[in-house]
Amino acid sequence: MTAERIRYYDLNAYLRAHFGCRVQKVSVDAGLTCPNRDGAVATGGCIYCNAQGAGTGASARGQSVTEQIQSGKAFLSRRYKANKFLAYFQSFSNTYASLETLAGLYDEALAVDGVVGLSIGTRPDCVDDSVLSLLESYARTHLVWVEYGLQSMHDDTLRLINRGHDFECFKDAVARTRGRGIKICTHLIIGLPGEDRNRVRQTARAVAKLGIDGVKIHLLYVVKGTPLERMYRQGRYTCLDRDTYVSLVCDVLERLPSHLVIQRLTGDPHLEELVAPRWPLDKARTLNLIRQVLVDRDTWQGKMFRENKPSESDSA
């Protein structure tokens, strides 16, 4: 192996192969909510999620889906010379509404010139078969990704972070989504309370065998106004340092099959919201360190993926 080899399969490479050109995601805030906030499942949301839920607040400011995409297109066209785009419904749970509402949102996005597909962030408990059939209808003519937040395979961790669903719920959603032409992306978080290296590796092994198409890896960082901030200030949560995070990301990559699209390797905290740690603000350095550690280990995505290895134990 050499330093020049491609050591993980990133989203840009996938989209270029699919469309033959640069394609960028445009974030859309649809003004939806989450059953983990409105009382249907729980209130307060996950311990790391603030009132905006990773959203831009554009919907609350009165910006339509079309206006948000047009604004995002203008910026991304200048920065990346892109002329094709995926509408990324990011904030909260973007399948959590009536079918009529969802169809209106998705139709509006796809009607914008240059939008070639959808990427829809949601929860595994927010996709009944009628929603999946709607997404399947779009997938016949467009690229459609559904992004399921999982974070960890460990149910005790999911209870601790107040996810409001268990691993079985996630597996059921994946099984019902497969075979419909919809691409499946799974969100994982590294640095969750009580999660050691072995647990992170177990989660990677477990999701690798479920027939998903992509993964997003996030760092758990502390955001203002969240239960996690209270835990952090009370000394009940300690943030990961950069070197530990980088090492764990490489562990995860090694255990994922080489065909999975790695959509993200770390998060993008907002400066005005971030409490700790501060190092994620230098995203370029973190990405460079991940690439360097892969080279130093002489490792790559899929090196340790073994299809028949049980996921319940991982001491390797």
N, C-alpha and C positions, 0 to 999 in steps of 0.2 A: 504494500500500500504506500502511496505517496501523499505528500501534503496537497497535491493538486486535485485529488479525487473529490467528487461531490459527496459530502458526508451526511447530508440530510436533504430530503425532498421538500423544498419550500413552495409556498403558494404561488410566488411569481413564476417559478419554473412550470408548475402545473398549468397556470392560466395561459402562459405563452404557448405551451404544447397544445392546449385546447383551442385557443383562438388565433394563434399565430401572431400575436402582438401583445403589447403591454395592456393589462387590464387592472383597474384599481377599484377597491371598495369605496363606496360613498356611504357614510353613516347617516342613518335616518332615525329620528325620534318620532314615533307614531303616536305618542301620547297615551299609550296603554299602561296597564298596571301589572300586578303580579298576585297570584292567589296566596303567596306567602306574606303579603302585605295587607290585602283587603279583608282578611278574615276568613276567606274560603278554606284555606289551609292553616294559616297562622297570621300573626301580625308582627310588624317590625322588620320582617325580611331576614336574610342571612346576616350573620354578625359582622360581616365586612362590607355590607352594602349600605350606602347612604340614601338620602331621600331622592336623589336623581337616578340611582340605579345604573350608573355608567352612561347615562344619557347626556345629551347636549343642552336640554331645556328648550330646544327649538320649537317643539309643539306648543309648550306653554307660552312662548312668545308670539304665537300666532302664525308661525311659518308652516305652510302646507308641505306635503311630501314632495311635490314638484319643485317648490322653491328651495327646499333643502338640497335636493339632488342637483339642481342647476347651480347653486352656490358651490357645492362640493366639486362638481365637475370643473368649474372654472379654475378653482385652486389646483386640483390634481392635474388638469391639463397643462397648466403652467409649470408645475413642479416636476411632473414625470412624463410629460408629452403623451399622456394616455388619451385615447379617444373611445374606449369601451369601458363600461363600468358595471359593477354589481351593486345593487341597492342593498345595503346592509342594515336591516332592522335590528338595532342593537339594544336599545333601552328596555329594561324589564322583560316581560314575557310576550313575545310578538306573535303567538298563536292564541292568546288569551282574550278572545272577543268573539262576537257572533260571526258566523260564516259570511254574512253580508258585509259586515265591517271589514273583515280581513280581505275579502275579495276586492273591495273598493280600494284598500290601501295598496295591495299588490298590483292591481290593474293600473293604478295611477303611477306607480313607480316604473312599471314596464313600458308605459306609454311615453316616457321621457326619451328623447333621442339619445342613442348611444348606450342605453341600459340593456345589457344582454342577459341578465339573470338576477336572482335573488339570493341573499344570504340572510337567514332568519334565526335570530337568537331566541331561545325559549327554554322551557323546563320540560323534563320527560313526563310530568303529570299534566301537561297542557296540550296534549295531542291525541284527541280521540280519532276514530277512523274517518269521520267526516272531514276533519281538518287535513288529515293525510291524503285523502282523496282530492281535496282542493289543491294541495301542493303537487300531487302527482299530475294533475291536469296542466299545471304550468311547466312541469319538468318534461313534458312531451315536446315543447318548443323552445325552452330556455334552460340554462344551467340553474339548478336550484340546490342550494345547500341548506340543511336545517342544522342548527348548532344547539346541541343539548348540553346544558350545564350539569355536570356530574360532580366534579371536584375530587372525590375520593370514592373508592369501592367499599370503604369501611363504614358500616352503618352507625357505629358508635361515634365516629367523626362527624358523619352527616347530622346526627342528633345534636352534637355539641355545637356545630355551626348553624343550627336551626334551618337546615335545608327544607324540611317538610316532606321529603320523600326518601325512599331507601334505594339500595342498589338494584333490587328486583324490579322496581318501577322503571329504572333506567334501562335495564335489559329488555323489559317488555316493550318499551317505546322503540328501541333499536330494532327489535325483531319485527314489529308491525310496520316500521318504516322501510326496511329492506325489501328489495324486489319491486319498488315503485318508480325507480329512476331518479330518486332523490338522493343526493349525496349527504352523508352523515358526518358531522364534525362533533367531537367530544371535548368539552372544556375540563381541564385538570388544574388544580392549584397545588403548588409546592410551598411548604411552610405552614401547613395547617396545624393548629394546636394538637400536641400529642402524637404527631406523625413523624416517625423516624425514617431512616433510609430504607429499611426493609419494607415498611408500609408503602412508601412511594413506589418502590419497585413492584410490589404486589399489585397496586392499582394499574401500573403500566402493563403488566403481564395480562391482567384480567380484561382490560378494554381492547388489547391487541387481538383478542380471539373472538370478538363479537361481530366481525364483518363491517366495521365502520370504515370510513374513507379518509378521515383527517382528524387531527388533534390540535388543540390550542393549549399551550402551557402558560400558566400565569404564576407570578409570585404573589404570595399573600403579603400585602402591605397595609398599613394602618391609615384609614381615612377618617377625617374629622366627622364627628356626629354619629359614630357607629358604636354598637356594643363592643366591637373589637378595640376601639380606642379606650373605652373604660377598662377593659382587661389589661391593655398595655400600660396605662397610667397607674393601675393598681399592682403592677408587677406580676400579673398572671399570664402574660404572653411576652415572649422574646422573639424579635424578628431574626430572620436568617441573615447572615453576612453574605456578601456577594460570592465569595469563593465556594461556600457550601451550596448555595443555590446553583451555581454553574455546574458543580460536580453532580448534583442531583438531576439537572436537566439532561446531562450526558448519560446518566444511568437510564433515564426514561427513554431517550432516543435509541439506545442500544437494544431495548426490549420491545420496540415497535417495529412491525414489518416495514420493509423498505418502500412499499408502494403507498403507504399512508402519507397524505399531504400534511406537512407541518405548517399550520397556518400562523402560529405565533410561538415565540420562545420566551417571551416575558411581556409584562404589561406596560401601560403608558399612564402612569399616575399624573393627575393634575397638580401642578405646583401649589396652587392655593388651597387644595384639599388635603395634601399629603402630610401626615404626622411623622411616620417613620416606616422603614429606614429611608435615608436620603439618596442612597446610591442608585436606586432605580431611575432617577432623573437622567442619568447618563446611560441611556439605552444602548448607544453605539458601543460603548466600552463593554457592556455586558455581553452583547452579541459577539463582539470580537473575542472575548475570553472564552465563550462557548466553543467557537470555531477552533481556537488555539488548543483548548483542552482535548477536543476530539483528535486533533493532530498529535498532540503529545501522548495520548493514550493509544494512538494508532487504532482508532475505533470509528464507528459509523452507525447510522440508523439501521437497525436490524441485525447487528452483529451477534447479539445474544438472544434474538427471537427464536424460540423453538416451539413450534405449533402444538406439540403434544405434551409440553411440560405443564404440570398442574399449576394453577395460578394461586392456590391457597398458601403456598410457601415459597419464599425466594430468599435464600441465603447467599446466592451468588453475587 
